[in-house]
Amino acid sequence: MDQWLEVESQNFHIAASALVYQLGSRPKKGELPDEVIVQENVKKLEKVLDVYEAQLTNFPFLAGDFFSLADLSHLPRTTSLLSPKVNQAHLFTSRQHVLDWWNRISSRPSWLEVQELAKSS
């Protein structure tokens, strides 16, 4: 699990956050996304998700057969990546095992409750 948490924090999160900022936050401020930064981070995220795809071919969750903090840590930023304003769903839908994993973790009742609470605040 620690290995996957490290991958998330040092690879996934950094690239995903750059995309969310460029495609979601900058337009809110009336600024255009920097397409060079967008493309660089799409490529970085594609590489990470290719590694995830290989791992998830053998296991239902990143750390193995159980849902863990390694999976949980992906929920907030991936939700942002898949939002209509950021619109990076293709990174997940093009990788069947990553998509299946995302559907498994994002449909957990506790995460759905968090999403409902976020909408009401």
N, C-alpha and C positions, 0 to 999 in steps of 0.2 A: 504494500500500500504506500509506503514512504516513497518508493521510486516513482509511482504514478502521481503522487502529490507534487513531487519535484518537477516532473515533466509538465504538469498543469501550471505550476507557478512560474517556471522559467521559460516555457515555450508557448503553450496554449494561451495562457492568460495575457501574456505580453502582446502577441500578435492579435488576439481577439480584441483586446482593449484598444489597440491602435485603430482597428477597423471600426469599432463602435464609436470612437471619438471622431474619426474622419467622416464616416457616413451618417452618423446620428447627431453628434453634438455640434460639429461645425455648421451644418446647415441650419440648425436652430438659431445660431448666432448670425446668420446671413452670410456665412463664408462657404466657399466651395471646398469640397474635399481635395486634398492633394493626391492626385491619381498615382503618382510615383509611390507614395507611402502606402496607398491602398493596394496596389499591385504587389509590392514587396511583401506586405503582410498576408495577403491572400496566399502567396507562394509558401510563406513560412507555415501558415495554418494548414495548407494542403499537405505538407510534409508530416506535420504532427498527426493529422487525421489519418494519413496513410499508415503510420505506426499503430494508431488506435485500431484501425481496420484489421490489421494483422493480429493484434492481441485479441480483439473481439471475435475473430473467426473461431477461436478456441475456447473462449470464456464469455459468459453473459455480462460480466462486469469487468472493469479495468484490472482490479486486483485479483480476479478469479471468479469463484462461484458465488460470491456474496456482495451485496451492496455495501459500499464503504465510503469513508470520507473522500477517497479519491474520486468517486463518482459524484458525490454530493457537491464537491467544490466546483464542478462544471456547470451546475444549474443556473446560477445568476447570469454569467457572461454569455452562455450559449443562448439563453432566453433572449438576451439583447441582440445577439447575432442574427437570430431568426425573426426578429421583429420586422414589420413591414418597412420601417424607415431605414434599417440597416440592410435588410434583404440579402442575407448570405446563406439562405437555406440550401442552395445548391452544393455547398461544401459538405453537407450532411446527407442530402438525398442521393448524391452520387456515390456514396459508400454504404452499401446495404447493411453491413454489421454495425457501423457507426449509427446509422439511422435507427436500426432496431434497438440498440443500446439507448439512444436518446429517447425513443418512445417509451422504453421501460422505465427509465429514471424520471422522466418528466411527467409521467402519469401516476406517480406515487401519490397517495392521498395527502400525505403531509406537504408535498410540494404544491399540490393543487390548492390546499388551504392557504399556504403562504401567498400564492398568486391572488387568491380572492381577497385576502387581507390587504395586499398591496393596492388592489384596485379601489378599495373602500377608504384608503387613507389619503 
